[in-house]
Amino acid sequence: MKTELIVSDMTCNHCVQTITQAVQAIAPDAKVQADLPTHRVTVESASAQGDAVLAAVLDADYDARLA
């Protein structure tokens, strides 16, 4: 399943790393791609639904919403 998020406060590679770790904590198979200029994160995972991915990013204290 592919999930796209807008993470408005993702501003650097450290943010990307933290978001990736948060998503992979709930879905170890997840492939996470981030585009810093557009604040867009794309997650591809067979094991995590969009709501779970969003919850993981929100739990990591980022301001995220489904794209």
C-alpha positions as CSV (number, residue, x, y, z in Angstrom):
1,M,0.0,0.0,0.0
2,K,1.2,3.5,-0.8
3,T,0.6,6.4,1.6
4,E,1.4,10.0,0.9
5,L,1.7,12.5,3.7
6,I,2.4,16.2,4.0
7,V,4.7,16.9,6.9
8,S,4.8,20.7,7.2
9,D,7.5,20.8,9.9
10,M,9.9,18.4,8.1
11,T,12.8,20.7,7.4
12,C,16.0,18.6,7.4
13,N,17.6,15.2,6.9
14,H,17.4,14.6,10.7
15,C,13.6,15.0,10.4
16,V,13.6,12.5,7.5
17,Q,15.6,10.0,9.5
18,T,13.3,10.4,12.5
19,I,10.2,9.9,10.4
20,T,11.7,6.9,8.6
21,Q,12.5,5.3,12.0
22,A,9.0,6.0,13.3
23,V,7.4,4.4,10.2
24,Q,9.7,1.4,10.2
25,A,9.0,0.8,13.8
26,I,5.4,-0.1,12.9
27,A,6.2,-1.5,9.4
28,P,9.8,-2.8,9.1
29,D,9.2,-3.5,5.4
30,A,8.3,0.2,4.7
31,K,10.2,2.1,2.0
32,V,10.1,5.8,2.9
33,Q,10.9,8.6,0.5
34,A,10.9,12.2,1.5
35,D,11.0,15.4,-0.6
36,L,12.1,18.2,1.7
37,P,11.2,21.2,-0.5
38,T,7.5,20.0,-0.8
39,H,7.3,18.5,2.7
40,R,5.9,15.3,1.1
41,V,6.6,11.8,2.4
42,T,5.7,8.7,0.4
43,V,5.6,5.4,2.2
44,E,5.2,2.0,0.5
45,S,4.4,-0.9,2.8
46,A,2.6,-4.2,2.6
47,S,2.0,-4.2,6.3
48,A,0.9,-0.7,7.3
49,Q,-2.3,1.1,6.4
50,G,-2.4,4.9,5.8
51,D,-3.9,5.7,9.2
52,A,-1.2,3.7,11.0
53,V,1.6,5.4,9.1
54,L,0.0,8.8,9.9
55,A,-0.3,7.9,13.5
56,A,3.4,6.9,13.7
57,V,4.5,10.2,12.3
58,L,2.2,12.2,14.6
59,D,3.5,10.2,17.5
60,A,7.0,11.2,16.5
61,D,5.8,14.8,17.1
62,Y,5.5,16.0,13.5
63,D,2.6,17.9,12.1
64,A,1.4,15.5,9.4
65,R,-1.7,14.9,7.3
66,L,-2.7,12.6,4.5
67,A,-1.9,14.1,1.1
